[in-house]
Amino acid sequence: MKKLLFALLLSPFLSTAQNNLPRFENDTLITSGGYRIYKGQTLHLAIGTSAAGYFTFIKFHPSLGKNNTYSLQNSSIVVSKLKNYKYSGADNNSIRVTGILTYKDGKQEETDIVMNFERATQDYDGQPAELNVPEALKRKPTETVREEKKQAITVETKKQTAPDDLRKLLVADEIKKLFDLYKTGALSKEEYEAQKKKLLDRQ
């Protein structure tokens, strides 16, 4: 009897802990913040979080043979299928989403993306979420998140102490991406110069 009473008292805490974990059930992905992704839903993409404006946590599937995620800014995707769910931590998770993509200029096409759903649906490392998610459904600060932030700070510190040559190569690569966007007309000359200056000032 005591064991049964103890189990009943403990069950709400266990269910709360389980609900904080992302899961995939009944063809619906539920993130740790409670955001749901399912067939027929429209996902609204925000802007990419890399210095050049590319998406960091949302990528085209390799089968499409393209990687210009800058074009996904302020677009939307009507989900037709979810597959290949994977989760083993906030930095090692993904879901494959196929559906109809509508670019900000109104052009539509079938698409296939792979998304780190935990990072894409939360404000991370000082940057807003790449997927527009209601504030109430973003991942809440927990001990796990605090630990992840500590790890991110450690990684960032290591980046800052990287050899000068490596830093210069990384900056040069970002500037090249910006220049490519400028050449294709995705960025104005003023936007290109402003972003380039930001990158150079970081050195």
Secondary structure as UniProt FT lines:
FT   HELIX           2..19
FT   STRAND          23..25
FT   TURN            26..27
FT   STRAND          28..30
FT   TURN            32..33
FT   STRAND          36..38
FT   TURN            39..40
FT   STRAND          42..45
FT   TURN            51..52
FT   STRAND          58..60
FT   HELIX           62..64
FT   HELIX           69..72
FT   TURN            73..74
FT   STRAND          76..87
FT   TURN            90..91
FT   STRAND          93..102
FT   TURN            104..105
FT   STRAND          108..115
FT   HELIX           117..120
FT   TURN            125..126
FT   HELIX           135..137
FT   HELIX           143..160
FT   HELIX           164..183
FT   TURN            184..185
FT   HELIX           189..202
//
